[in-house]
């Protein structure tokens, strides 16, 4: 009798242990993902969505998806790549006919010129031409064109050798630059007062023509309201990212040409240590 009772107890214990095992595994399978697993899944899904939107040409939606990645997963090792994607899409949107919250469709009126329209909205004729795929500055009344309406500003960080193009505190793009050796680039607030294509270089009383290999200014000049200082291109791209200039801000030629297209005379420039 005692033996039979022991066998029954052992069988019951096995059943209880097995049931507990099943319950534990069911709970584990239904449990929410850990934070890391959950984030990984969200990153994967959002990144796939961003890439798909970009391939489909939905630039604004793709930018918003990459921006969510930047905002929501700031500890990820991929954040710099996502930020670069956001900035690349910012430029593509700026140079495309797509309307964003900082641009409008403007209907051309009789007597209008691109110069007049650009001055009214504090933008550039070059940007209007590029963003509307125009071949020149000829326009016809009745046509609607995209016009950028938000003001741009520039921040140069000497310690990082970066130039940040902004609008309404949003970073549009970050560029690598060179600044002055021996802290010779002045800090403070400045304005762009003149713009030149293929500028000559005035060196110690001599004029170095634009096509001379000795002309260090590159293909564009954006002059400050502090005489002798400005933003320009370079004939020495290997020097970028270091403090090597005589005080100006030096950029890749392709970058300064892009900036030249975007910003009008009057744009504010802040230079910080």
C-alpha positions in Angstrom: 0.0 0.0 0.0 2.8 2.3 1.0 4.7 1.5 -2.2 1.6 2.2 -4.3 1.2 5.6 -2.5 4.8 6.5 -3.2 4.4 5.7 -6.9 1.3 7.9 -7.1 3.1 10.8 -5.3 6.0 10.5 -7.7 3.7 10.6 -10.7 1.9 13.6 -9.4 5.1 15.4 -8.8 6.2 14.8 -12.4 2.9 16.1 -13.7 3.2 19.3 -11.6 6.8 19.9 -12.7 5.9 19.3 -16.3 2.9 21.7 -16.1 5.1 24.4 -14.4 7.6 24.0 -17.2 4.9 24.5 -19.9 3.6 27.6 -18.1 7.0 29.1 -17.8 7.8 28.6 -21.5 4.4 29.9 -22.6 5.0 33.1 -20.5 8.5 33.4 -21.9 7.3 33.1 -25.5 4.6 35.7 -24.9 6.8 38.1 -22.9 7.6 41.5 -24.4 11.0 41.8 -26.1 13.8 43.2 -24.1 14.6 46.9 -24.7 17.6 46.0 -26.9 15.6 43.5 -28.9 12.7 45.9 -29.2 14.9 48.7 -30.4 16.7 46.5 -32.8 13.4 45.5 -34.4 12.2 49.1 -34.6 15.5 50.2 -36.1 15.4 47.5 -38.7 11.8 48.3 -39.7 12.3 52.0 -39.8 15.5 51.8 -41.7 13.9 49.5 -44.3 11.0 52.0 -44.6 13.4 54.9 -45.0 15.3 53.1 -47.8 12.2 52.1 -49.6 10.8 55.6 -49.5 14.0 57.0 -50.8 14.1 54.5 -53.7 10.5 55.4 -54.5 11.5 59.1 -54.8 9.4 60.1 -51.7 12.2 62.3 -50.4 10.3 64.2 -47.7 8.9 61.0 -46.2 12.3 59.3 -46.4 13.9 62.2 -44.6 11.3 62.1 -41.8 12.0 58.3 -41.4 15.8 58.9 -41.1 15.1 61.8 -38.7 13.1 59.4 -36.5 16.0 57.1 -36.4 18.3 60.0 -35.3 15.8 61.2 -32.7 14.7 57.8 -31.2 18.0 55.9 -31.3 20.6 58.5 -30.3 22.9 55.8 -28.7 23.2 53.8 -31.9 26.6 53.5 -33.6 24.8 54.3 -36.9 23.5 57.7 -35.9 26.1 59.6 -37.9 25.2 57.7 -41.1 21.5 58.5 -40.5 22.3 62.1 -39.9 24.3 62.3 -43.2 21.3 60.7 -45.0 19.0 63.4 -43.5 21.4 66.1 -44.7 21.8 64.6 -48.1 18.0 64.5 -48.5 17.7 68.1 -47.3 19.9 69.2 -50.2 18.0 67.0 -52.7 14.7 68.5 -51.5 16.1 72.0 -51.6 17.3 71.5 -55.2 14.1 69.7 -56.4 10.6 71.1 -57.4 9.1 69.4 -54.3 7.3 71.9 -52.0 8.1 71.7 -48.3 6.8 73.8 -45.4 9.6 76.3 -46.0 8.8 76.9 -49.7 5.8 78.0 -51.8 4.5 77.9 -55.3 4.8 81.4 -56.7 2.8 82.4 -59.8 4.9 84.6 -62.1 3.3 88.0 -62.8 3.8 90.3 -65.8 7.0 92.3 -65.2 8.5 89.8 -62.8 12.2 88.8 -63.1 14.0 86.1 -61.1 16.1 88.8 -59.5 13.0 90.6 -58.3 11.4 87.4 -57.0 14.6 86.3 -55.3 15.0 89.7 -53.6 11.4 89.7 -52.4 11.8 86.3 -50.7 15.4 86.8 -49.6 16.7 83.8 -51.7 18.9 83.5 -54.7 18.2 83.4 -58.5 20.6 80.4 -58.7 18.4 78.4 -56.2 15.2 79.3 -58.0 16.7 78.1 -61.3 18.1 74.9 -59.8 15.0 73.9 -57.8 12.7 74.4 -60.9 15.0 72.8 -63.4 15.2 76.0 -65.4 17.9 76.3 -68.1 18.3 80.1 -67.7 16.6 83.1 -66.0 13.9 83.5 -68.7 10.4 83.2 -67.1 6.8 83.5 -68.5 3.8 85.1 -66.7 1.3 82.5 -65.4 3.9 79.8 -64.7 4.2 78.6 -61.1 7.6 78.1 -59.7 9.0 76.9 -56.4 10.5 79.6 -54.2 12.3 79.0 -50.9 11.0 81.4 -48.2 12.9 80.6 -45.0 16.1 82.4 -44.0 19.4 80.6 -43.9 22.2 81.1 -41.4 25.7 79.7 -41.0 27.6 78.6 -37.9 31.4 77.9 -38.2 32.9 75.9 -35.4 36.7 76.5 -35.3 37.4 73.7 -32.8 35.6 71.1 -35.1 36.5 72.8 -38.4 32.9 72.5 -39.5 30.4 74.8 -41.2 26.8 74.2 -40.4 24.1 75.5 -42.8 20.8 76.0 -40.9 17.3 77.3 -41.3 15.1 78.1 -38.3 17.5 76.1 -36.1 17.2 73.0 -38.3 20.5 71.7 -39.6 20.4 71.5 -43.3 23.9 70.3 -43.9 27.3 70.1 -42.2 30.5 70.7 -44.2 34.1 70.1 -43.4 36.2 73.2 -43.6 39.6 74.7 -42.7 39.9 77.7 -40.4 42.8 80.0 -39.5 46.1 78.9 -38.2 47.1 80.4 -34.8 43.4 81.2 -34.1 43.4 83.8 -36.8 39.8 83.3 -37.9 37.8 86.0 -36.0 34.9 84.9 -33.8 31.6 86.7 -33.6 28.6 87.6 -35.8 29.1 88.6 -39.5 27.1 88.9 -42.7 27.8 87.9 -46.2 28.1 91.2 -48.2 29.4 90.0 -51.5 29.6 86.9 -53.7 32.0 86.2 -56.5 32.4 83.4 -59.0 36.0 82.5 -59.9 37.4 85.3 -57.7 40.9 86.9 -58.3 43.2 86.8 -55.2 44.6 90.1 -54.1 48.0 89.1 -52.6 50.4 91.7 -51.2 49.4 94.3 -53.8 49.4 91.8 -56.7 46.4 90.3 -58.4 46.5 86.6 -58.9 44.0 85.7 -61.7 41.3 83.0 -61.1 42.9 80.5 -63.5 46.4 80.7 -61.8 47.5 77.6 -59.8 48.7 80.1 -57.2 45.2 81.4 -56.6 44.2 79.7 -53.4 40.6 81.0 -53.3 39.1 78.2 -55.5 35.9 78.7 -57.5 33.8 80.9 -55.2 34.1 83.7 -52.7 31.5 84.7 -50.0 32.8 87.8 -48.4 32.1 89.0 -44.8 31.4 92.5 -43.6 34.8 92.2 -41.9 37.2 93.2 -44.8 39.6 90.5 -46.0 37.6 87.6 -44.4 35.2 85.3 -46.1 34.3 81.7 -47.1 36.0 80.4 -50.3 37.0 77.3 -52.2 40.5 75.8 -52.3 43.3 74.5 -54.6 44.5 72.4 -51.7 41.7 70.0 -50.6 44.1 67.9 -48.5 44.3 70.8 -46.1 40.6 70.7 -45.1 39.7 69.7 -41.6 42.7 71.6 -40.1 43.5 75.1 -38.9 45.8 76.2 -41.7 44.4 79.3 -43.4 45.3 83.0 -42.9 41.9 83.6 -41.3 39.3 82.7 -43.9 37.0 79.7 -44.0 38.1 77.2 -46.7 35.9 74.6 -48.3 35.9 72.0 -51.1 35.1 73.7 -54.3 32.0 71.6 -54.9 30.8 72.4 -51.4 31.4 76.2 -51.7 29.6 76.1 -55.1 26.7 74.4 -53.4 26.6 77.0 -50.6 27.0 79.8 -53.1 23.8 78.6 -54.9 21.8 78.5 -51.7 22.6 81.5 -49.6 21.9 85.2 -50.5 23.8 88.3 -49.7 22.8 89.3 -46.1 23.0 85.8 -44.7 24.2 85.8 -41.1 27.4 83.9 -40.2 28.3 83.1 -36.6 31.9 81.9 -35.9 32.6 80.2 -32.5 35.8 78.8 -30.9 
